[in-house]
Amino acid sequence: MKIIKYAFALGVIAVAMFVPFQKYYPGLDESVYENIKIGFFMFAYFVVAITPIIKTMDMLSNKDIFEYNHVVVISTLAFLALGQYMKAVLCMAIYGILYDLSYSLIRSVKEDIINRFDLGTNVVHMVVGETKADVDIAQIEKGMNIVVNPGEKVPLDGYVVKGMAHVDMSPFCNDGGTMAVVPGAFVKSGVYVIDEKIELEVKNDKKTCLTTRLFDNIKNADVEISKTEDEAITLSIILMVFFTVFSIGIMFLAPALGGFKNFKPWIIKGFSVMLMTCGITMTSTAGISGLVGMYKCFRNGVYVKDENALSKLARIRAVVFDVEMATHRFASKAVMIAKSFGISKYAILSDANEGEVKRAGSLAGIDEGTCYGSLTMPEMFERLKSMDDFSPQLMFIGDYKTDSVMISRASVGTACGLIESNDDFMDFHSASVISMKDDPVPLVENIKVAFEQERLTDGNIKLAVLYKLVAIGLIMAGILPIVTAMLIEIMLEVILIIRSTNIK
């Protein structure tokens, strides 16, 4: 629908430029022909500009002043007033394409994640005694029984009451493998039943089951923006304010120095500079890169709560284990991987016997001097706080069920075993990062994904700023037309998006 809008506007421009009105309506005054063309240009402009204009009015009414949408609307309206009709329409259309491209890609990445939780149907096979009926999933309540056939996704969390089967955990992790379930086992919604039919007693209905909670968290994943994206927004506002003031100076100071002659070219240059301060390329590439990083972590079996959590993950400088995760068979591998990223500080905090904790640290490759056992909960809090103060970004790796309080106290609290557990405890509030499998390795491996996302985002922002500064200089020198500058910005945004989506 949006493509049609831009195509229609370009069609109207083509009519204004190439239809020989004099041929079809001879004898009219030349000014009439000119006014007809202007009318077509004005119509084309408002076709593409009506949404940004309304958005600007709403924002200004809410006293939201620092928004790049405003400079685009003001600049293009100024072009209209100055008789630069083609320039006004094309610049507004290019801005619209930039905006739509950015946010359609953000929606696309979100949908790719959400589609992993798509059950494919809202119909559930309910069982009452010997009677079976297909009903809407919203009608199923806790305590009811449902049947899941081979090849179907488990629609709701529940305990197996009849049947034995294997379930495929790939929707939550590409190499998730399979897990055998028997009567009494707790099965999370979203996994595939592979070989045999099973009957479940529903524990969590549609509003509270795992897939719904993950869906809701991902849907709102960009509410908490990353530190890098926040910095990009701040930088774009600073540049916008600075160059807006600079452009106003161009409009009036330059003609004054030239004896107040030829105002119009300088005013056009001033508004062109103002238009180039639009920071959508900087802010959108940060948002897209953050969501792509979240998606790649999730594909690897690690759920990252939001972009802010991903940004924190990229800045990890210390890792603290609970004793259970430190004795995991892959704990030493996790420590080696983390060390390869330059993380040098490790510790274990536990209420277990100190000798046991030190042995666990020795096996995991952690200095026994930082393995603390026989601690009370307040002592663990105090120790964690002192370590967090010393290392501003500290990751605590614990069991999501027993360590939720400690997880919530760390700057990056992480939990393991959400899918493989045999119970229904799901604390999405305490943990910033959750490993679907009971394995610390994916957690530390995805530090690299987060770090790469931060590096690429930072590089993209620098490239966008550099281009804007060069473009403004060329516009001032009269070398680069504003329409060409904005077309180049579209190509630059595509390049930056490709860079962002190539996170390993």
Beta strands, then each sheet from edge to edge (+ up, - down):
strand 1: 123-128
strand 2: 131-136
strand 3: 145-148
strand 4: 157-162
strand 5: 165-168
strand 6: 178-181
strand 7: 186-187
strand 8: 192-193
strand 9: 198-204
strand 10: 302-304
strand 11: 318-321
strand 12: 345-349
strand 13: 371-372
strand 14: 394-399
strand 15: 412-416
strand 16: 433-435
sheet 1: 2+ 1- 3+ 9- 4+ 7-
sheet 2: 6+ 5- 8+
sheet 3: 10+ 16- 15- 14- 11- 12- 13-
end
